[in-house]
Amino acid sequence: MKATIWHNPGCGTSRNTLAMLRESGAEVTVVEYLKTPPSADKLAQLYRDAGITPQQGLRMRGTDAEERGLVQADDATVLAAMTAEPKLIERPLVETDKGVRLCRPKELVLEIL
């Protein structure tokens, strides 16, 4: 199975999810999204496939997302903010042939393996 993880190596949940992917035997593509952020279109597709809104994919901890009104903003505004400042993207996002999950908690990755 192939998997792509939008990963932050400084995040324990992201590291643990990556370890679970590797232990499962998946062929993993790691995208360090802080260095190589996904496009707004890719983010929209990931959230759609995960069954969540861009607002649900916002990283609140350690960001100014709430102060900027992003929680109540429309999808296009949220996606534009995320692509401009990828630290606003909650992680890790994992995509496989079986679907997409925002793996918080990390065990959610098991649903798409």
SETIMI-621700 format. One record per residue (C-alpha): residue number from 1; residue in three letters; x, y negated, z negated. Coordinates in pm, whole numbers, plus 50000, padded with zeros to 5 digits. Layout:
<sites>
<resi=NUM&resn=ala&c1=X&c2=Y&c3=Z>
...
</sites>
This chain:
<sites>
<resi=1&resn=met&c1=50000&c2=50000&c3=50000>
<resi=2&resn=lys&c1=50112&c2=49647&c3=50076>
<resi=3&resn=ala&c1=50067&c2=49364&c3=49826>
<resi=4&resn=thr&c1=50149&c2=48996&c3=49821>
<resi=5&resn=ile&c1=50192&c2=48813&c3=49493>
<resi=6&resn=trp&c1=50200&c2=48437&c3=49458>
<resi=7&resn=his&c1=50450&c2=48439&c3=49176>
<resi=8&resn=asn&c1=50616&c2=48212&c3=48924>
<resi=9&resn=pro&c1=50921&c2=48387&c3=48776>
<resi=10&resn=gly&c1=50897&c2=48161&c3=48470>
<resi=11&resn=cys&c1=50554&c2=48302&c3=48378>
<resi=12&resn=gly&c1=50533&c2=48616&c3=48165>
<resi=13&resn=thr&c1=50194&c2=48719&c3=48305>
<resi=14&resn=ser&c1=50326&c2=48682&c3=48658>
<resi=15&resn=arg&c1=50640&c2=48884&c3=48579>
<resi=16&resn=asn&c1=50432&c2=49158&c3=48414>
<resi=17&resn=thr&c1=50191&c2=49172&c3=48708>
<resi=18&resn=leu&c1=50482&c2=49199&c3=48949>
<resi=19&resn=ala&c1=50623&c2=49485&c3=48742>
<resi=20&resn=met&c1=50287&c2=49664&c3=48756>
<resi=21&resn=leu&c1=50277&c2=49623&c3=49134>
<resi=22&resn=arg&c1=50626&c2=49766&c3=49171>
<resi=23&resn=glu&c1=50552&c2=50053&c3=48932>
<resi=24&resn=ser&c1=50246&c2=50141&c3=49141>
<resi=25&resn=gly&c1=50472&c2=50198&c3=49441>
<resi=26&resn=ala&c1=50325&c2=49910&c3=49640>
<resi=27&resn=glu&c1=50538&c2=49742&c3=49905>
<resi=28&resn=val&c1=50543&c2=49396&c3=49748>
<resi=29&resn=thr&c1=50599&c2=49061&c3=49917>
<resi=30&resn=val&c1=50685&c2=48800&c3=49656>
<resi=31&resn=val&c1=50604&c2=48437&c3=49734>
<resi=32&resn=glu&c1=50738&c2=48189&c3=49483>
<resi=33&resn=tyr&c1=50453&c2=47946&c3=49535>
<resi=34&resn=leu&c1=50625&c2=47657&c3=49355>
<resi=35&resn=lys&c1=50892&c2=47667&c3=49628>
<resi=36&resn=thr&c1=50667&c2=47778&c3=49915>
<resi=37&resn=pro&c1=50309&c2=47673&c3=49841>
<resi=38&resn=pro&c1=50025&c2=47830&c3=50037>
<resi=39&resn=ser&c1=49828&c2=47608&c3=50273>
<resi=40&resn=ala&c1=49486&c2=47478&c3=50174>
<resi=41&resn=asp&c1=49332&c2=47723&c3=50423>
<resi=42&resn=lys&c1=49521&c2=48017&c3=50271>
<resi=43&resn=leu&c1=49421&c2=47915&c3=49920>
<resi=44&resn=ala&c1=49058&c2=47882&c3=50027>
<resi=45&resn=gln&c1=49071&c2=48232&c3=50178>
<resi=46&resn=leu&c1=49235&c2=48377&c3=49865>
<resi=47&resn=tyr&c1=48976&c2=48226&c3=49632>
<resi=48&resn=arg&c1=48689&c2=48327&c3=49861>
<resi=49&resn=asp&c1=48819&c2=48685&c3=49875>
<resi=50&resn=ala&c1=48867&c2=48687&c3=49497>
<resi=51&resn=gly&c1=48508&c2=48568&c3=49449>
<resi=52&resn=ile&c1=48610&c2=48253&c3=49262>
<resi=53&resn=thr&c1=48604&c2=47882&c3=49334>
<resi=54&resn=pro&c1=48912&c2=47667&c3=49376>
<resi=55&resn=gln&c1=48817&c2=47502&c3=49048>
<resi=56&resn=gln&c1=48836&c2=47842&c3=48876>
<resi=57&resn=gly&c1=49184&c2=47881&c3=49026>
<resi=58&resn=leu&c1=49311&c2=47558&c3=48868>
<resi=59&resn=arg&c1=49587&c2=47582&c3=48615>
<resi=60&resn=met&c1=49475&c2=47376&c3=48317>
<resi=61&resn=arg&c1=49755&c2=47449&c3=48073>
<resi=62&resn=gly&c1=50051&c2=47216&c3=48118>
<resi=63&resn=thr&c1=49884&c2=47012&c3=48395>
<resi=64&resn=asp&c1=49676&c2=46697&c3=48422>
<resi=65&resn=ala&c1=49398&c2=46872&c3=48620>
<resi=66&resn=glu&c1=49128&c2=46785&c3=48367>
<resi=67&resn=glu&c1=49236&c2=46422&c3=48331>
<resi=68&resn=arg&c1=49232&c2=46386&c3=48710>
<resi=69&resn=gly&c1=48875&c2=46515&c3=48725>
<resi=70&resn=leu&c1=48973&c2=46815&c3=48936>
<resi=71&resn=val&c1=48747&c2=47054&c3=48744>
<resi=72&resn=gln&c1=48443&c2=46866&c3=48877>
<resi=73&resn=ala&c1=48592&c2=46772&c3=49216>
<resi=74&resn=asp&c1=48483&c2=46923&c3=49546>
<resi=75&resn=asp&c1=48672&c2=47218&c3=49692>
<resi=76&resn=ala&c1=48863&c2=47014&c3=49951>
<resi=77&resn=thr&c1=48992&c2=46773&c3=49686>
<resi=78&resn=val&c1=49103&c2=47057&c3=49459>
<resi=79&resn=leu&c1=49276&c2=47244&c3=49743>
<resi=80&resn=ala&c1=49452&c2=46927&c3=49859>
<resi=81&resn=ala&c1=49576&c2=46864&c3=49505>
<resi=82&resn=met&c1=49701&c2=47222&c3=49476>
<resi=83&resn=thr&c1=49895&c2=47208&c3=49801>
<resi=84&resn=ala&c1=50046&c2=46870&c3=49706>
<resi=85&resn=glu&c1=50130&c2=46989&c3=49353>
<resi=86&resn=pro&c1=50152&c2=47370&c3=49344>
<resi=87&resn=lys&c1=50192&c2=47368&c3=48964>
<resi=88&resn=leu&c1=49811&c2=47322&c3=48967>
<resi=89&resn=ile&c1=49768&c2=47676&c3=49106>
<resi=90&resn=glu&c1=49693&c2=47930&c3=48835>
<resi=91&resn=arg&c1=49901&c2=48243&c3=48872>
<resi=92&resn=pro&c1=49950&c2=48513&c3=48967>
<resi=93&resn=leu&c1=49732&c2=48560&c3=49272>
<resi=94&resn=val&c1=49764&c2=48906&c3=49427>
<resi=95&resn=glu&c1=49633&c2=49016&c3=49765>
<resi=96&resn=thr&c1=49611&c2=49375&c3=49890>
<resi=97&resn=asp&c1=49399&c2=49551&c3=50154>
<resi=98&resn=lys&c1=49146&c2=49611&c3=49875>
<resi=99&resn=gly&c1=49101&c2=49244&c3=49787>
<resi=100&resn=val&c1=49238&c2=48950&c3=49594>
<resi=101&resn=arg&c1=49256&c2=48889&c3=49220>
<resi=102&resn=leu&c1=49374&c2=48608&c3=48999>
<resi=103&resn=cys&c1=49549&c2=48844&c3=48759>
<resi=104&resn=arg&c1=49480&c2=48684&c3=48424>
<resi=105&resn=pro&c1=49488&c2=48919&c3=48246>
<resi=106&resn=lys&c1=49748&c2=49119&c3=48437>
<resi=107&resn=glu&c1=49533&c2=49434&c3=48425>
<resi=108&resn=leu&c1=49300&c2=49286&c3=48687>
<resi=109&resn=val&c1=49559&c2=49388&c3=48946>
<resi=110&resn=leu&c1=49450&c2=49751&c3=48889>
<resi=111&resn=glu&c1=49115&c2=49669&c3=49058>
<resi=112&resn=ile&c1=49290&c2=49617&c3=49392>
<resi=113&resn=leu&c1=49555&c2=49891&c3=49384>
</sites>
